[in-house]
């Protein structure tokens, strides 16, 4: 009889507890406003935060929420957070909360853009969070679609401005910049001499560094030998001595006996070695003139780039600070390196049309060589994680696959792809960092991004 009484009491207690749980469950369900459906929960630190929204959906723009905290506690903050990305600062959208008591809250939030967000709840100075993607629809948002890809809705595509380009074959080049200075082309310097001794009467104000034209007067001279030859010629004409006249004329021509000596070249006066009143012996240099219609550029090339330099290769030369470039050609590589500067000197022959380059002027030189035909993608398509290089392949509009690739040489503009891509596949060239962040948040990356065995 006593056992029967204990059993009856136990059944009554179990029924009572079950009733309480049923009642509370029914009461809690009744607490959710009509039309609201369950979205998701945040759990941690001994708390569970349930979120409900009309139709069980979150969208870009204004959203109404209903929030329940278990066990009932003070929800200090609830907000959506997007970490900073290249070209975009961090974003935070706070949920405006109104307490209804018993751990229940009405909320409103304006989500400014689509994408991956962290939703963060702060309860009694403790923080719990989870990651979601907006737009969000309960029961559908957890579906990733095809494994290993990122799905981007049309609204977000417009917001982040994704652009793509094809992987294609092309000529791969490698280049570098060096500095240098302009010098005279010493193969185009000329000496002005006389073939007879002469007195210098005038130099017409010529000076070193002066730019002169062909036919510019350099000096007026008086040559005793020329005077004798001129007198002989006069006498030969006077007495009708044809043979003597011819010989005297030839001697006078040889001595260049004109009183004024003119420059036979256009260029710059490098040296003026005569002065008015001076005496000049036959063969002595009176002037040195440099033709600057062509100049030399002496480039200081870092030693590590020395193997790239070839005699005859074309280069681009620009005055420092100028956007204009001129084509020159390497005509000599000096055999000695500068041990302290760790450079080698390279001489470039360069046309100086319009005298655009001044002697001793500093210039920038761009050296470039062809590396052959290769499969290339724009350098902006490559995301370097430190352990691997990744490109995002467009499977279709709005669907992107992160793919590990093996790279060869990279220039400022393009990268050579050795493995991982086929010619014609489209890769993302703008928006890669946003896709990279999306992939990390959604867990699309595995320990190693899938590598496709495409060999080129």
C-alpha positions in Angstrom: 0.0 0.0 0.0 2.8 2.4 0.9 4.6 1.6 -2.4 1.4 2.3 -4.3 1.1 5.7 -2.6 4.7 6.6 -3.5 4.1 5.6 -7.1 1.0 7.8 -7.3 2.9 10.8 -5.8 5.7 10.3 -8.4 3.3 10.2 -11.3 1.6 13.3 -10.1 5.0 15.2 -9.8 6.0 14.1 -13.3 2.7 15.2 -14.7 2.9 18.5 -12.9 6.5 19.2 -14.2 5.4 18.3 -17.8 2.4 20.5 -17.5 4.6 23.4 -16.4 7.0 22.9 -19.3 4.1 22.6 -21.7 2.5 25.8 -20.4 5.8 27.7 -20.5 6.5 26.6 -24.0 3.0 27.6 -25.1 3.4 30.9 -23.3 6.7 31.6 -24.9 5.3 30.8 -28.3 2.5 33.1 -27.6 5.0 35.8 -26.8 6.3 36.0 -30.4 4.3 38.6 -32.3 2.0 37.4 -35.0 3.7 37.1 -38.5 7.2 36.8 -36.9 9.2 33.6 -37.6 12.3 32.2 -36.1 15.6 33.5 -37.7 18.5 32.1 -35.8 20.1 31.9 -32.3 23.3 33.1 -30.7 24.7 30.9 -27.9 27.6 31.1 -25.5 28.6 32.2 -22.1 25.6 30.4 -20.6 23.1 32.4 -22.7 20.9 31.8 -25.7 19.6 34.7 -27.8 16.8 33.9 -30.2 15.9 36.3 -33.0 12.6 36.5 -34.9 11.6 38.6 -37.9 8.5 39.0 -40.1 8.5 36.1 -42.5 11.7 34.8 -41.0 13.8 37.1 -43.3 16.5 39.8 -43.0 17.0 42.2 -45.9 19.0 45.3 -46.8 17.2 48.3 -45.3 14.8 48.6 -42.3 14.1 45.4 -40.4 11.9 44.7 -37.4 13.1 42.1 -34.8 11.8 40.3 -31.8 14.5 39.1 -29.4 14.2 36.6 -26.5 17.1 36.0 -24.1 17.4 32.7 -22.1 17.7 32.8 -19.2 16.0 36.1 -18.8 18.8 38.8 -18.6 19.6 42.3 -19.4 20.5 42.6 -23.1 22.9 45.6 -23.1 23.7 45.7 -26.8 22.8 44.0 -30.0 24.4 45.1 -33.3 25.5 44.0 -36.7 29.2 44.4 -37.5 31.3 44.2 -40.7 35.1 44.3 -40.3 37.1 46.8 -42.4 38.2 45.7 -45.8 40.6 47.3 -48.4 38.9 50.4 -49.7 36.1 50.2 -47.1 36.0 51.1 -43.4 34.3 49.0 -40.7 30.5 49.2 -40.4 28.3 48.9 -37.4 24.5 48.8 -37.4 23.0 48.9 -33.8 19.6 47.3 -33.1 17.3 49.8 -31.3 15.9 47.7 -28.4 12.8 48.2 -26.3 12.5 45.9 -23.3 9.1 44.1 -22.8 10.3 42.4 -19.6 11.1 38.8 -19.0 14.1 38.8 -21.4 11.9 39.8 -24.3 12.7 42.8 -26.6 11.3 44.6 -29.6 14.0 45.7 -32.0 14.6 47.7 -35.2 17.7 47.9 -37.3 18.7 49.4 -40.7 21.2 47.2 -42.5 23.0 49.4 -45.0 24.4 46.8 -47.4 24.4 43.2 -48.4 27.2 41.0 -47.3 28.7 39.0 -44.5 28.0 40.4 -41.0 28.8 39.5 -37.5 25.8 39.8 -35.1 27.0 40.6 -31.6 25.1 40.4 -28.3 26.4 41.8 -25.0 24.7 40.4 -21.9 25.8 41.2 -18.4 29.2 42.4 -19.8 29.6 39.1 -21.7 29.8 38.9 -25.5 28.4 36.2 -27.8 28.3 36.4 -31.6 27.7 34.5 -34.8 28.2 35.3 -38.5 25.4 35.6 -41.1 25.0 36.7 -44.6 22.4 39.4 -45.5 19.9 38.9 -47.2 19.1 36.1 -44.8 16.2 33.7 -45.0 15.6 31.1 -42.3 16.0 27.6 -43.6 17.8 28.7 -46.8 20.8 30.8 -45.7 22.6 27.8 -44.4 22.6 26.2 -47.8 25.9 26.9 -49.5 24.8 25.6 -52.9 27.7 24.1 -54.8 30.5 23.2 -52.4 33.5 25.5 -52.4 32.0 28.5 -54.2 30.7 31.9 -53.1 27.2 33.0 -54.2 26.8 36.7 -54.5 23.3 38.1 -55.0 22.7 40.7 -57.8 22.2 43.6 -55.3 25.6 42.9 -53.6 27.2 42.5 -57.0 26.3 46.1 -57.8 27.4 47.4 -54.4 30.9 45.9 -54.5 31.4 46.4 -58.2 32.9 43.1 -59.1 34.8 43.1 -62.5 36.3 40.1 -64.3 38.8 39.5 -67.1 39.9 36.5 -69.1 43.0 34.4 -68.5 44.7 34.6 -71.9 48.0 34.0 -73.6 50.3 37.0 -74.3 53.8 38.2 -74.4 55.2 38.4 -70.9 57.8 41.2 -70.3 60.0 42.0 -67.4 61.3 45.5 -66.7 62.9 47.7 -64.1 63.8 51.4 -63.7 67.2 53.0 -63.2 68.5 56.5 -63.0 71.3 58.2 -65.1 72.5 61.4 -66.5 73.0 62.9 -70.0 76.5 63.2 -71.4 78.1 64.4 -74.7 78.5 61.7 -77.4 82.2 61.8 -77.5 82.2 60.2 -80.9 80.7 63.4 -82.2 83.2 66.0 -80.9 85.2 68.0 -83.3 88.4 70.1 -83.2 88.9 73.3 -85.1 92.5 73.9 -86.2 94.4 75.9 -88.7 96.9 74.6 -91.3 99.2 77.6 -91.0 100.4 79.7 -88.2 98.2 82.8 -87.6 97.5 85.7 -85.4 94.0 85.8 -83.8 92.4 89.1 -84.3 88.9 88.4 -82.9 86.8 85.6 -81.5 83.4 87.3 -81.9 82.5 86.8 -78.2 82.3 83.0 -78.5 82.3 81.2 -75.1 82.4 77.7 -73.7 79.0 76.2 -73.3 77.5 78.3 -76.1 75.2 76.6 -78.6 76.2 77.5 -82.1 74.9 76.8 -85.6 76.8 75.7 -88.7 78.4 78.8 -90.2 78.7 80.7 -86.9 82.0 82.8 -87.0 84.5 81.5 -84.6 87.6 83.8 -85.1 89.2 86.3 -87.4 92.9 85.4 -88.1 95.9 86.9 -89.9 98.2 84.2 -91.4 101.6 85.3 -92.7 101.8 82.2 -94.9 98.3 82.9 -96.3 99.3 86.5 -97.0 102.3 85.3 -99.0 100.1 82.8 -100.9 97.6 85.5 -101.6 100.3 87.9 -103.0 101.7 85.1 -105.2 98.2 84.5 -106.6 97.8 88.3 -107.3 101.1 88.4 -109.2 100.4 85.3 -111.1 97.1 86.8 -112.3 98.8 90.1 -113.1 101.5 88.5 -115.3 99.2 85.9 -116.8 101.1 82.9 -115.5 98.4 80.2 -115.6 100.5 77.5 -114.0 101.7 79.7 -111.2 98.2 81.1 -110.7 96.8 77.6 -110.3 99.5 76.5 -107.8 99.1 79.7 -105.7 95.3 79.2 -105.6 95.6 75.6 -104.5 98.1 76.6 -101.8 95.9 79.4 -100.6 92.9 77.0 -100.5 94.9 74.5 -98.5 95.9 77.1 -95.9 92.2 78.2 -95.4 93.3 81.7 -95.8 90.0 83.4 -95.4 90.2 86.0 -92.8 87.1 84.7 -90.9 87.0 81.0 -89.7 83.4 79.7 -89.6 82.1 76.6 -87.7 81.5 73.7 -90.0 79.3 72.0 -87.3 76.3 72.7 -85.1 76.7 72.0 -81.4 78.1 73.3 -78.2 81.5 75.0 -77.6 83.3 72.6 -75.3 86.6 74.5 -75.3 87.8 77.8 -76.6 91.6 77.9 -76.5 92.2 81.2 -78.3 91.8 84.8 -77.4 92.0 88.0 -79.4 95.7 89.0 -79.9 96.9 85.4 -79.4 99.1 83.5 -81.8 98.0 80.1 -83.1 100.4 77.6 -84.6 99.4 75.2 -87.4 97.6 72.1 -86.0 96.9 73.6 -82.6 93.3 73.3 -81.3 91.5 76.5 -81.3 88.0 75.2 -80.5 86.4 71.9 -79.5 82.8 71.6 -80.5 80.3 68.8 -79.6 77.4 67.8 -81.7 74.4 67.3 -79.4 71.8 66.2 -81.9 72.7 62.8 -80.4 73.7 62.3 -76.8 74.8 59.6 -74.5 72.9 58.6 -71.3 75.0 56.9 -68.6 72.7 54.7 -66.6 73.5 53.3 -63.2 72.0 49.8 -63.2 71.7 47.7 -60.0 73.9 44.6 -60.2 71.0 42.2 -59.8 69.6 43.4 -63.1 72.8 43.1 -65.0 71.9 39.7 -66.6 68.9 41.5 -68.3 71.0 44.0 -70.1 71.9 43.3 -73.8 73.8 45.5 -76.2 71.3 46.8 -78.8 68.2 46.5 -76.5 65.8 49.4 -76.7 65.0 51.5 -73.5 62.8 54.4 -72.6 64.4 57.6 -71.3 62.5 60.3 -69.5 63.7 63.6 -68.0 63.2 63.5 -64.3 59.7 64.8 -63.5 58.5 64.5 -67.1 55.8 62.1 -68.5 57.4 62.2 -72.0 59.6 59.3 -73.0 62.2 58.9 -75.7 63.5 55.7 -77.3 67.2 55.0 -76.9 69.5 52.0 -77.5 72.1 50.4 -75.3 75.4 50.7 -77.2 78.0 49.8 -74.5 78.1 48.0 -71.2 81.0 49.1 -69.0 83.2 46.1 -67.8 83.7 47.5 -64.3 81.1 47.6 -61.4 80.9 50.2 -58.7 81.7 48.2 -55.6 80.2 50.7 -53.1 77.0 51.6 -55.1 76.7 48.0 -56.4 75.8 49.2 -59.9 77.2 48.8 -63.3 77.3 51.6 -65.9 75.4 51.2 -69.1 75.8 53.7 -72.0 72.7 54.5 -74.1 72.7 56.3 -77.5 69.8 58.7 -77.7 68.5 61.1 -80.4 68.1 64.7 -79.0 65.5 66.1 -81.3 64.7 69.6 -80.3 67.5 69.5 -77.8 65.0 68.1 -75.2 67.9 66.7 -73.1 70.5 69.0 -71.5 74.1 67.9 -70.7 74.4 66.5 -67.1 70.6 66.4 -66.7 69.2 63.6 -64.5 67.0 61.1 -66.3 64.9 58.0 -65.6 65.5 54.9 -67.7 63.1 52.0 -68.1 64.6 48.7 -69.3 62.4 45.9 -70.5 62.9 42.5 -72.1 60.6 39.9 -73.6 60.2 36.6 -71.6 58.1 34.8 -74.2 54.5 33.8 -74.7 52.7 32.7 -71.5 49.2 32.3 -69.9 48.7 35.5 -67.9 46.1 37.2 -65.7 46.0 40.8 -64.4 48.1 41.1 -61.3 45.0 42.5 -59.5 43.4 39.1 -59.8 45.8 37.4 -57.5 45.2 37.3 -53.7 48.4 36.3 -51.9 47.7 34.8 -48.5 51.3 34.2 -47.7 51.0 30.4 -48.0 49.4 30.3 -51.4 48.1 32.5 -54.3 44.4 32.4 -55.0 42.2 33.7 -57.9 38.4 33.8 -57.9 37.1 32.1 -61.0 33.7 33.2 -62.3 31.6 30.0 -62.8 28.6 32.1 -63.8 27.5 35.6 -62.9 27.3 35.8 -59.1 29.0 32.5 -58.5 32.8 32.5 -57.8 35.2 29.7 -57.0 38.4 30.4 -55.0 41.2 28.5 -56.7 44.8 28.0 -55.8 47.2 28.7 -58.7 50.9 28.3 -59.3 52.5 31.5 -60.5 55.6 32.1 -62.6 56.9 35.7 -63.1 54.9 38.7 -62.1 55.3 42.2 -63.5 53.6 45.3 -62.4 50.6 44.6 -64.6 50.3 40.8 -65.1 51.2 37.4 -63.5 52.2 34.3 -65.4 50.0 31.3 -64.4 51.8 27.9 -64.6 49.0 25.8 -63.1 45.4 26.1 -61.9 43.7 28.0 -64.8 42.7 27.4 -68.4 42.9 29.9 -71.1 39.6 31.7 -71.5 38.4 31.2 -67.8 37.3 34.5 -66.3 38.8 35.7 -63.0 37.8 38.5 -60.7 40.1 41.6 -61.1 38.1 44.0 -58.9 36.4 43.1 -55.6 38.8 40.2 -54.8 39.4 41.4 -51.2 35.7 41.5 -50.5 35.3 38.0 -51.9 38.3 36.8 -49.9 36.7 38.1 -46.7 33.4 36.5 -47.7 35.1 33.2 -48.3 36.8 33.3 -44.9 33.6 34.2 -43.0 31.5 31.6 -44.7 34.1 28.9 -44.3 34.4 28.3 -48.1 38.2 27.8 -47.8 39.3 24.4 -46.8 42.7 23.7 -45.3 44.0 23.9 -48.8 41.9 25.6 -51.5 41.1 23.0 -54.2 43.8 22.9 -56.8 42.6 22.0 -60.3 45.1 20.0 -62.2 45.4 22.2 -65.3 48.9 22.2 -66.6 50.3 24.6 -69.1 
